[in-house]
Amino acid sequence: MASAIIEYFRSKFTAPQPPLQPIERAMAKRWVKERLKRMYPELRSDPRALEEAYQSLSLEPRPGSGKGGTMMFEVILPNYLD
């Protein structure tokens, strides 16, 4: 009986996250690119280099790890650093 109650609460608190919406992904990409432009002013006039810098970060969405269980993007740094 006790295990059934525990399983019930566990299933309610570990509900699956809704799928990531395309608008959320686009907003995150825009925000990261704006931050890159501010940190590296030379990327402002070179869209190709900006895209390469963005791609080199390897951003991956991680469901349920943000504040309140919301979607969060994790930056994975490349193995090499200049």
C-alpha positions, 0 to 999 in steps of 0.5 A, spaced: 500 500 500 505 504 501 509 503 495 503 504 491 502 511 494 509 513 493 509 510 486 503 515 485 507 521 487 513 519 484 509 519 477 506 526 478 512 529 480 516 526 474 511 528 469 514 528 462 517 535 459 513 538 453 517 538 447 521 544 446 518 549 441 521 552 435 520 559 437 524 557 444 530 554 440 530 561 436 530 565 441 535 562 445 539 562 439 538 569 438 540 571 445 547 567 445 549 570 438 547 577 441 552 575 447 557 573 442 557 580 439 557 583 445 563 579 448 567 579 441 566 585 437 569 583 431 564 578 430 559 583 428 561 584 421 562 577 420 556 573 420 559 567 417 564 567 423 558 568 428 555 562 426 561 558 426 562 561 433 555 559 435 556 552 432 562 551 436 559 552 443 555 545 441 548 548 445 544 542 447 537 543 451 536 539 457 529 538 459 527 540 467 534 542 469 532 550 469 528 554 475 522 551 476 523 545 472 523 549 465 528 547 459 535 549 460 541 550 454 547 547 456 554 549 453 559 544 451 565 547 450 570 544 445 576 540 447 581 545 444 581 552 446 585 557 443 
